[in-house]
């Protein structure tokens, strides 16, 4: 028999209705706790997105001279070769930096966690030292990273050219960042150096969650190192792989500072990425409406990539031990 | 009880967000600096000035001179790097209607972008300097005062402060050491470049990662053929694909192919890759300009600067039918007064000082660049003892004054009024130097951008 009882309870001024079939409790405290984050999200994320989306329908340089032009910016965008170059560069960036950082990160994590002074006294100290050293590039200012790597690649009296010349007799004026084919890869090298430590840290966390008895069982069964990695470590770290992939995709589309410092998107847009192109169009060429349109399309591109990944690979929730 | 405490904590955190919206202080590079503050307390006025030029040490002297003459006016000065910090700061401040009282601007597109926020300086300058006030400027500076103004718009949005001329700077001491001299012919230039390379030095160090370097060097090549065609192409009366532009591009490429420019130039920057080497005596030449002698008035300088081993020449004729490069330049920057300013009279006093008064004299003494207002020259006796006692003082001032004479003699315009055209020219020249474009294709790239303006 359905039994409805209404009980008024004065706790924080909230009335609770108890239903035998469903209980519903409004957690006011919970909502208040997430209120600051929601306010932050609305003011600093949602509002700018809406602002940019609306203003992409205008031709403007400042807010005082805005002309409504509808979808003209988008029409021009689909005829813009430089925009497509930035999309291609983004895909190259994702295809190269994400797997390389993941592979190197896993390798470093495996060596540090599983191989470094295994069972020996002081192994924890050496693990801590190596983790810290390899994480330092992650916390270094990206501008500093860009300047240092620019000096390394500098064709005239640069570090790389000096050592290639003195060790291998190659030309000392190696031109990476000024070469339209090589510039983007030079910047990728700096990016990989900077962010591999982050991947390493994610894998360290994931490796720590692999049950010891699983690894023990594999060793007892006579599995080689490669077999251990292939059949125990890599499958167990699936959620980390997916997380790094998602973060890598989003991070790649947001790339700006490294390109700006090292090549400014040149030579002649060869290393242009969406972030630098948006800046050039918006601030240098004062075509704010066009820059807004580029931003909207890149956001849509990122959402599509993320949706594809979540749909086919799962969400990669790092804290979950089991993936559906 | 627990829930009450938790709820109160959450409410406190939510309310604390309201304290996050206050503006930051006007420190260098901060885009959150507060804008107009021409408040008067009693008879004292504070004016805010945002700019990237002149450099900080010169700007401080310029402001100090003005404040000494006007003790009731204080300048709250913020220095930015031009790109991207200053451009970002202006854009954000304009959106929040928080621009400073006085802002630095380049003539043309940057001024036109913000003209709705600026007052017309015409009445101020006419009243103080007379109706023929534009006669104080050289031909190109005068022509750039209203660059980009719409038809019928007679306002003067900026007052020019500095005018420059571009040239090839070279290290005399290094040339002497290698037994070479400043070239007067193209074959001399190529020989000098080879001698520098063989000696392990950079020949003409070119910052190919900087778009402005490409434009400057290309204009030097173009001026050898025609000094008017650049303006005509910008105005749309001549196509960019005309024969003169193509030939200038071919000549520009000769500098690359004949080894005049150092290897790997496309990924080098002028500041600081090039200037570091030039100051260290590791590069023979650089495409710089009349702002170079400001190195001499710095606090801690190299021996080469202290002895002022530098001088300049104009590019010799590169091919048949060419003359040597002509002096090219124009307004480097000017200042405008914004509509935000609550005391425009005080702001005008500041501008007048910076352009032609005691502030301007400080700029001249630092040799930061030439004052647009003619006739203001460096005073060695007013320089610090450290600077005036250096061995190269006379040589540095002499070079600076010679470039002033070149400006007085008439300049070819250096400025591109539309930012999309400027970007297109830079892209075309980078593509040309990088081998992606032929001269024809490079010219067409610019012409496509010009056509898109219509």
Interface residues (C-beta under 8 A of the other chain):
Chain A: X11 X12 X28 X29 X32 X33 X35 X36 X39 X40 X61 X62 X63 X64 X65 X150 X153 X154 X155 X156 X157 X173 X174 X175 X176 X177 X178 X179 X180 X183 X260 X263 X264 X266 X267 X268 X269 X270 X279 X280 X282 X283 X284 X285 X286 X287 X288
Chain B: X3 X4 X6 X7 X10 X11 X13 X14 X16 X17 X83 X84 X87 X88 X91 X94 X95 X109 X113 X114 X116 X117 X202 X205 X208 X209 X211 X262 X263 X264 X265 X266 X267 X268 X273 X277 X282 X419 X420 X423 X427 X430 X431 X433 X434 X435 X436
